[in-house]
Amino acid sequence: MGHQMFEYNAELADEVFDYCRDRLSMDPVPLDFGSLHAIAPGSLDGFIRPEGHDPDKILEFFKHSLAPAVVSIDSPGFLAFIPNAPTKSSLLFDMVVACSGLNGTSWLESSGVVLAENQALEYLADLAGMPVGSGGAFVSGGSLGNLSSLTVGRDVGLSKRPHLASHEVRFAISADAHSSIGKALHVLGIQPLEVETDDHRFTRESLEQALANDPRPDTIVGIVATSGTTNAGIVDDLEGLGSFAREHDLWFHVDGAYGGAALFSPTERHLLAGLRHADSFIVDPHKWLFAPLDCCALIYRDPTVARKVLAQQASYLDILHSEDDAHYEWNPSDFAIHLSRRARGLPFWYSLVTNGTTAYETAVQAAVDLAHRTEELINGMDHVEMVRPASLSVVLFRRKGWSADQYTAWSHQLLRDQIAFVTPTKWEGETIGRLAFLHPNTTEELVVRILDTMRD
């Protein structure tokens, strides 16, 4: 007789599977209410106790009390921040990964996982124009991907400039770079050269001007560009910045956490042609590539360089790096600041393989097309106006005459009415409206309804 916690409970399994079936069958997924759903203070009191609780009752509590207090990020009405729209096949396979207890740490333990994940990574690298042999690992999100990449870039830069101390090297970044870039550099203990942009776009010209005015240009060891800023969907001058990096032997990292998925868009992929210059690149399948949270593809031009910097060394790990195994170099744990990891890339791989790349192209393009149709709608209305042209799948607009408080009240009312989840943002100091399209099932009719709620 084994430990009671590890005994199979058929009734509980049926309850959980029934919940999952119900959830998967919802079309559309309900928004729910997030923090607007009231949970009584102390409602969890006594839940953790020596004797445990009836699992059915706790599942019911979750369904009726906790779940409604979480806005469904995969709802077609979730248009704030960057949404998430996992395919049904990816969600189902995420259940397979969880139920199988799959580990994705090393080739020795997890060669089946690594083989499949690497196929997905190689496909993304090929789309980006990176050379054969590029690769890396799936990590939890863009923040960890950026931190890992910049750690490698720092050490590579230091090896080329041995006269500099580690805190003296710098990366050139845009003033519009994602907040995780600045945080990563802070963790690494180095300062950025923050370059003023050309209408919020980081260009080679703006970089060259910044370097010409900088007293220590020799301390710059890398450049960080963005393929699709989170706030506005703007794609930096990847070709110009990448070619500059190649000419000056600098590390070139591209943060494509959101917009890198535009590689699948027939109309937008040309904007990302400069990715072929990248030394490292990230894209989050859990954003615009329809995988469940949490999944970021971290790809290096030369994975060997990353492994030399990031592979953890310990006596009990020596076997993972044994050259007796022809594939020892493909340990996912060696390519990021992590060791143990779930097989988080498999749901994306399964969805990509089963749905096919054509389906991915049409799904990504749907969001781009809706953004441009929304721009046309706004241009035809009197009470709203565009702040700047739509870019990728992000639309920035203003309700004429509104204050910040009015935007906030409007956002909350949309959620209370279960119409959509739309949050305001700031642009050049002004509070404005923002729609981030991602789910291919978001309709133009929903957009019209949202904009009409701003008339009064």
C-alpha positions as CSV (number, residue, x, y, z in Angstrom):
1,M,0.0,0.0,0.0
2,G,1.5,3.3,-1.1
3,H,1.1,6.7,0.4
4,Q,-2.5,7.9,0.3
5,M,-1.6,11.1,-1.5
6,F,-0.4,9.1,-4.5
7,E,-3.4,6.9,-4.8
8,Y,-5.5,7.3,-8.0
9,N,-8.9,8.8,-7.2
10,A,-11.2,7.9,-10.2
11,E,-14.0,10.1,-9.0
12,L,-11.8,13.2,-8.6
13,A,-10.3,12.5,-12.0
14,D,-13.7,12.5,-13.6
15,E,-14.6,15.7,-11.8
16,V,-11.4,17.4,-13.1
17,F,-11.8,16.0,-16.6
18,D,-15.4,17.2,-16.7
19,Y,-14.3,20.7,-15.7
20,C,-11.7,20.6,-18.4
21,R,-14.1,19.4,-21.0
22,D,-16.6,22.1,-20.1
23,R,-13.9,24.8,-20.2
24,L,-12.5,23.5,-23.6
25,S,-16.0,23.5,-25.1
26,M,-16.8,27.1,-24.2
27,D,-17.1,29.2,-27.3
28,P,-16.3,32.0,-26.6
29,V,-14.5,31.7,-23.3
30,P,-16.2,34.0,-20.7
31,L,-14.2,37.0,-19.6
32,D,-15.0,36.7,-15.9
33,F,-14.4,39.6,-13.6
34,G,-10.9,39.6,-12.1
35,S,-10.6,41.8,-9.1
36,L,-14.1,43.1,-9.7
37,H,-15.4,39.7,-8.4
38,A,-15.8,40.0,-4.7
39,I,-14.3,37.4,-2.5
40,A,-15.2,37.5,1.1
41,P,-12.3,38.3,3.5
42,G,-11.3,35.2,5.3
43,S,-13.0,32.9,2.7
44,L,-9.8,30.7,2.6
45,D,-9.4,30.6,6.4
46,G,-8.9,27.0,7.6
47,F,-8.3,25.6,4.1
48,I,-4.7,24.5,5.1
49,R,-5.0,22.2,8.0
50,P,-3.5,18.8,9.2
51,E,-6.4,16.6,8.1
52,G,-7.0,18.1,4.6
53,H,-10.3,18.7,2.9
54,D,-12.8,17.0,0.6
55,P,-11.2,17.6,-2.9
56,D,-14.6,17.9,-4.6
57,K,-15.6,20.7,-2.3
58,I,-12.3,22.5,-2.9
59,L,-12.8,22.1,-6.7
60,E,-16.3,23.6,-6.4
61,F,-14.9,26.5,-4.4
62,F,-12.3,27.1,-7.1
63,K,-15.0,27.0,-9.9
64,H,-17.4,29.4,-8.2
65,S,-15.2,31.7,-6.1
66,L,-11.7,31.8,-7.4
67,A,-12.0,31.3,-11.1
68,P,-14.4,34.2,-11.7
69,A,-11.8,36.4,-10.0
70,V,-9.4,35.8,-12.8
71,V,-9.9,37.5,-16.2
72,S,-9.7,34.9,-18.9
73,I,-6.6,36.0,-20.9
74,D,-7.7,33.6,-23.7
75,S,-11.1,35.3,-24.3
76,P,-11.6,37.0,-27.6
77,G,-12.7,40.0,-25.6
78,F,-9.3,40.2,-23.8
79,L,-7.8,43.2,-25.6
80,A,-5.5,44.6,-22.9
81,F,-1.8,44.2,-22.3
82,I,-0.9,41.2,-24.6
83,P,-3.6,38.6,-24.8
84,N,-3.2,34.8,-25.0
85,A,-5.1,32.5,-27.3
86,P,-4.0,28.9,-26.9
87,T,-5.3,26.4,-29.5
88,K,-7.5,23.6,-28.2
89,S,-4.8,21.1,-29.2
90,S,-2.1,23.0,-27.3
91,L,-4.3,23.1,-24.2
92,L,-5.0,19.4,-24.4
93,F,-1.4,18.6,-24.9
94,D,-0.5,20.8,-21.9
95,M,-2.7,18.4,-19.9
96,V,-0.7,15.5,-21.4
97,V,2.6,17.1,-20.3
98,A,1.2,17.7,-16.8
99,C,-0.3,14.3,-16.3
100,S,2.9,12.6,-17.7
101,G,5.1,14.4,-15.2
102,L,7.5,15.2,-18.1
103,N,10.8,16.7,-17.3
104,G,12.6,18.9,-19.8
105,T,16.0,19.6,-18.1
106,S,18.5,17.5,-20.0
107,W,19.1,15.3,-23.0
108,L,20.0,12.4,-20.7
109,E,16.6,12.5,-18.9
110,S,14.4,14.0,-21.6
111,S,15.7,13.3,-25.1
112,G,12.2,12.8,-26.4
113,V,11.2,16.2,-25.1
114,V,14.3,17.9,-26.4
115,L,14.0,16.4,-29.9
116,A,10.5,17.7,-30.3
117,E,11.2,21.1,-28.8
118,N,14.3,21.5,-30.9
119,Q,12.2,20.9,-34.0
120,A,10.0,23.8,-33.1
121,L,13.0,26.0,-32.2
122,E,14.7,25.2,-35.5
123,Y,11.6,26.1,-37.4
124,L,11.4,29.5,-35.7
125,A,15.1,30.1,-36.3
126,D,14.7,29.3,-39.9
127,L,11.8,31.7,-40.3
128,A,13.9,34.3,-38.7
129,G,16.7,33.7,-41.2
130,M,19.2,32.5,-38.6
131,P,21.8,30.0,-39.8
132,V,21.5,26.2,-39.5
133,G,22.7,25.1,-36.0
134,S,20.9,28.0,-34.2
135,G,19.0,26.8,-31.2
136,G,18.4,27.2,-27.5
137,A,15.5,26.4,-25.1
138,F,12.0,27.2,-24.1
139,V,11.9,29.3,-20.9
140,S,9.2,30.7,-18.8
141,G,8.8,34.1,-20.5
142,G,10.4,37.0,-22.2
143,S,11.9,38.4,-19.0
144,L,14.0,35.3,-18.4
145,G,14.8,35.0,-22.1
146,N,16.1,38.6,-22.2
147,L,18.1,38.2,-19.0
148,S,19.7,35.0,-20.2
149,S,20.5,36.4,-23.6
150,L,22.0,39.6,-22.2
151,T,24.1,37.6,-19.7
152,V,25.7,35.8,-22.6
153,G,26.1,39.0,-24.5
154,R,27.8,40.7,-21.6
155,D,30.3,37.8,-21.1
156,V,31.1,37.7,-24.8
157,G,31.6,41.4,-24.8
158,L,33.9,41.2,-21.8
159,S,36.0,38.6,-23.5
160,K,36.6,41.0,-26.4
161,R,37.4,43.9,-24.1
162,P,39.5,42.5,-21.3
163,H,40.5,46.0,-20.2
164,L,37.0,46.7,-19.0
165,A,35.5,45.7,-15.7
166,S,32.2,43.8,-15.8
167,H,30.2,46.9,-14.6
168,E,31.8,49.1,-17.2
169,V,30.3,47.4,-20.3
170,R,27.0,48.7,-21.7
171,F,24.3,47.8,-24.1
172,A,22.7,50.3,-26.4
173,I,18.9,50.1,-25.9
174,S,15.9,52.1,-27.0
175,A,14.0,54.4,-24.7
176,D,11.0,52.3,-25.7
177,A,12.6,48.9,-24.9
178,H,10.5,46.6,-22.7
179,S,10.9,47.1,-19.0
180,S,12.4,43.6,-18.7
181,I,15.5,44.8,-20.6
182,G,16.2,47.5,-18.1
183,K,15.6,45.1,-15.2
184,A,17.9,42.5,-16.8
185,L,20.7,45.1,-17.1
186,H,20.1,46.1,-13.5
187,V,20.4,42.5,-12.3
188,L,23.6,42.2,-14.3
189,G,24.9,45.4,-12.6
190,I,25.5,47.3,-15.8
191,Q,24.2,50.6,-17.2
192,P,22.4,51.0,-20.6
193,L,23.1,53.6,-23.2
194,E,19.5,54.7,-23.7
195,V,19.1,56.0,-27.2
196,E,16.4,58.5,-28.2
197,T,14.3,57.1,-30.9
198,D,13.0,58.4,-34.2
199,D,9.2,58.6,-33.5
200,H,9.6,55.7,-31.0
201,R,11.6,53.6,-33.4
202,F,15.2,52.6,-32.7
203,T,17.2,53.2,-35.8
204,R,20.8,52.9,-36.9
205,E,20.9,56.6,-37.5
206,S,19.8,57.3,-33.9
207,L,22.3,54.8,-32.6
208,E,25.2,56.3,-34.5
209,Q,24.3,59.8,-33.3
210,A,24.1,58.6,-29.7
211,L,27.5,56.9,-30.0
212,A,29.0,60.0,-31.6
213,N,27.9,62.0,-28.6
214,D,28.9,59.4,-26.0
215,P,32.3,59.8,-24.1
216,R,32.9,56.1,-23.9
217,P,31.6,54.3,-27.0
218,D,34.2,51.6,-26.5
219,T,32.2,50.3,-23.6
220,I,29.3,49.3,-25.8
221,V,29.3,45.6,-26.3
222,G,25.8,45.0,-27.6
223,I,22.6,46.3,-29.1
224,V,19.1,45.4,-28.0
225,A,16.3,45.9,-30.6
226,T,12.6,45.2,-30.4
227,S,10.5,43.5,-33.0
228,G,7.1,44.8,-31.9
229,T,7.0,47.0,-28.9
230,T,4.4,46.0,-26.3
231,N,2.7,49.4,-26.1
232,A,2.4,50.2,-29.8
233,G,3.6,47.3,-31.9
234,I,6.5,49.2,-33.4
235,V,9.3,47.3,-35.1
236,D,12.8,48.8,-34.7
237,D,15.2,49.2,-37.6
238,L,16.4,45.5,-37.3
239,E,18.2,45.6,-40.6
240,G,20.1,48.8,-39.8
241,L,20.9,47.9,-36.2
242,G,21.8,44.4,-37.1
243,S,24.2,45.3,-39.9
244,F,25.8,47.9,-37.5
245,A,26.3,45.2,-34.9
246,R,27.9,42.8,-37.5
247,E,30.2,45.6,-38.8
248,H,31.4,46.5,-35.2
249,D,31.4,43.0,-33.7
250,L,28.7,43.7,-31.2
251,W,26.2,41.3,-29.7
252,F,22.8,41.8,-31.3
253,H,19.8,40.8,-29.3
254,V,16.2,41.1,-30.5
255,D,13.3,41.1,-28.1
256,G,10.4,39.7,-30.2
257,A,8.4,38.4,-27.2
258,Y,5.2,39.8,-28.8
259,G,5.9,40.9,-32.3
260,G,8.3,38.2,-33.3
261,A,5.2,36.1,-34.2
262,A,4.7,38.4,-37.2
263,L,7.2,36.1,-38.9
264,F,4.0,34.1,-39.7
265,S,2.2,37.2,-41.2
266,P,2.4,37.4,-45.0
267,T,2.1,41.1,-44.9
268,E,4.3,42.0,-41.9
269,R,7.2,39.5,-42.0
270,H,9.3,41.7,-44.2
271,L,9.6,44.1,-41.2
272,L,11.6,41.4,-39.4
273,A,14.1,40.6,-42.2
274,G,16.9,42.0,-40.1
275,L,16.5,39.2,-37.6
276,R,19.0,37.2,-39.7
277,H,21.7,39.3,-38.0
278,A,20.7,38.4,-34.4
279,D,23.0,36.7,-32.0
280,S,20.0,36.0,-29.8
281,F,16.3,36.3,-30.3
282,I,13.2,35.6,-28.2
283,V,9.5,35.1,-29.2
284,D,6.8,34.0,-26.8
285,P,4.5,31.3,-28.2
286,H,2.2,32.0,-25.3
287,K,1.5,35.4,-26.9
288,W,0.8,35.5,-30.6
289,L,1.7,31.8,-31.4
290,F,-1.3,30.3,-29.6
291,A,0.4,28.3,-26.9
292,P,-0.5,28.1,-23.2
293,L,1.3,30.1,-20.6
294,D,4.3,29.9,-19.8
295,C,6.4,29.6,-22.9
296,C,9.2,31.7,-24.5
297,A,11.4,30.5,-27.3
298,L,15.0,31.6,-26.7
299,I,17.2,31.1,-29.7
300,Y,21.0,31.7,-30.1
301,R,22.9,32.0,-33.4
302,D,25.6,29.9,-31.8
303,P,24.3,27.9,-28.9
304,T,27.8,26.8,-28.0
305,V,28.6,30.3,-26.8
306,A,25.6,30.4,-24.6
307,R,26.3,27.0,-23.1
308,K,29.8,28.1,-22.1
309,V,28.4,31.0,-20.2
310,L,25.2,29.5,-18.7
311,A,25.7,25.8,-18.2
312,Q,25.7,25.0,-14.4
313,Q,28.6,22.9,-13.1
314,A,28.4,20.5,-10.2
315,S,29.7,17.0,-9.5
316,Y,26.2,15.5,-9.8
317,L,25.7,17.3,-13.1
318,D,28.9,16.0,-14.8
319,I,27.0,13.2,-16.4
320,L,24.8,15.7,-18.3
321,H,27.9,17.0,-20.0
322,S,29.6,13.8,-20.9
323,E,31.0,13.8,-24.4
324,D,30.2,10.1,-24.6
325,D,26.7,11.1,-25.7
326,A,26.7,12.6,-29.2
327,H,23.8,14.9,-28.2
328,Y,25.1,16.0,-24.8
329,E,25.3,19.6,-26.1
330,W,21.4,19.8,-26.2
331,N,20.6,20.2,-22.6
332,P,17.9,22.9,-22.3
333,S,19.2,23.6,-18.9
334,D,22.5,24.9,-20.4
335,F,20.9,27.8,-22.4
336,A,19.2,29.9,-19.8
337,I,19.3,30.9,-16.1
338,H,17.4,27.8,-15.0
339,L,18.0,24.2,-14.3
340,S,14.9,22.1,-13.7
341,R,12.2,22.9,-16.2
342,R,8.9,21.5,-17.3
343,A,8.5,20.5,-21.0
344,R,6.9,23.8,-21.7
345,G,7.7,23.8,-25.4
346,L,5.8,20.6,-26.2
347,P,2.2,22.1,-26.3
348,F,3.4,24.6,-28.9
349,W,5.2,21.9,-30.9
350,Y,2.1,19.7,-30.8
351,S,-0.2,22.5,-32.0
352,L,2.2,23.6,-34.7
353,V,2.6,20.1,-36.0
354,T,-1.1,19.2,-35.9
355,N,-2.6,22.4,-37.1
356,G,0.1,23.2,-39.7
357,T,2.0,26.4,-40.6
358,T,-0.7,27.6,-43.0
359,A,-3.3,27.7,-40.1
360,Y,-0.7,29.7,-38.1
361,E,-0.2,32.2,-40.9
362,T,-4.0,32.8,-41.3
363,A,-4.5,33.1,-37.5
364,V,-1.7,35.6,-37.1
365,Q,-2.8,37.6,-40.1
366,A,-6.3,37.8,-38.8
367,A,-5.1,40.1,-35.9
368,V,-3.2,42.3,-38.3
369,D,-6.1,42.7,-40.6
370,L,-8.5,43.5,-37.7
371,A,-6.1,46.2,-36.5
372,H,-6.2,47.9,-39.9
373,R,-10.0,47.5,-40.1
374,T,-10.3,49.1,-36.6
375,E,-8.2,52.0,-37.8
376,E,-10.6,52.5,-40.7
377,L,-13.5,52.4,-38.2
378,I,-12.0,54.9,-35.9
379,N,-11.2,57.3,-38.8
380,G,-14.8,57.2,-39.7
381,M,-16.1,58.1,-36.3
382,D,-16.5,61.6,-34.7
383,H,-15.9,60.8,-31.1
384,V,-12.6,58.9,-31.4
385,E,-9.4,59.4,-33.3
386,M,-6.2,57.5,-34.0
387,V,-3.1,58.5,-32.0
388,R,-0.8,56.9,-34.6
389,P,-1.2,54.4,-37.4
390,A,-1.9,50.8,-36.3
391,S,1.3,48.7,-36.1
392,L,1.3,44.9,-36.2
393,S,-1.9,44.2,-34.2
394,V,-1.9,47.2,-31.8
395,V,-4.2,50.2,-32.1
396,L,-3.7,53.4,-30.1
397,F,-6.6,55.8,-30.1
398,R,-8.1,58.5,-28.0
399,R,-11.6,59.4,-27.0
400,K,-11.7,63.1,-27.6
401,G,-12.0,65.2,-24.4
402,W,-11.6,62.3,-22.0
403,S,-9.5,62.5,-18.8
404,A,-7.5,59.6,-17.3
405,D,-10.3,58.9,-14.8
406,Q,-12.9,58.6,-17.5
407,Y,-10.8,56.0,-19.3
408,T,-10.4,54.0,-16.1
409,A,-14.1,54.1,-15.4
410,W,-14.9,53.1,-18.9
411,S,-12.5,50.1,-18.7
412,H,-14.1,48.9,-15.5
413,Q,-17.6,49.2,-16.9
414,L,-16.7,47.2,-20.0
415,L,-15.5,44.4,-17.7
416,R,-18.6,44.6,-15.4
417,D,-20.8,44.4,-18.5
418,Q,-18.7,41.4,-19.7
419,I,-18.2,43.1,-23.1
420,A,-14.4,43.2,-23.1
421,F,-11.3,43.7,-21.1
422,V,-9.6,46.9,-22.4
423,T,-7.2,48.9,-20.3
424,P,-5.9,52.4,-21.1
425,T,-2.2,53.2,-21.5
426,K,0.0,56.3,-21.7
427,W,1.5,57.7,-24.9
428,E,3.8,60.7,-24.6
429,G,2.3,61.5,-21.2
430,E,-1.3,61.3,-22.3
431,T,-3.8,58.7,-21.2
432,I,-5.3,57.0,-24.3
433,G,-7.1,53.9,-25.4
434,R,-5.3,50.8,-26.6
435,L,-6.5,47.6,-28.3
436,A,-4.2,44.7,-28.6
437,F,-5.6,42.1,-31.1
438,L,-4.4,38.5,-31.0
439,H,-7.2,36.1,-30.8
440,P,-8.4,35.2,-34.4
441,N,-12.0,35.0,-33.2
442,T,-12.2,38.6,-32.0
443,T,-14.7,40.2,-34.3
444,E,-15.2,43.6,-35.9
445,E,-18.6,43.6,-34.4
446,L,-17.1,43.5,-30.9
447,V,-14.8,46.4,-31.8
448,V,-17.7,48.5,-33.0
449,R,-19.5,47.7,-29.7
450,I,-16.5,48.7,-27.7
451,L,-16.1,52.0,-29.5
452,D,-19.8,52.8,-29.3
453,T,-19.6,52.6,-25.5
454,M,-17.3,55.6,-25.6
455,R,-19.9,57.9,-27.2
456,D,-21.6,59.1,-24.0
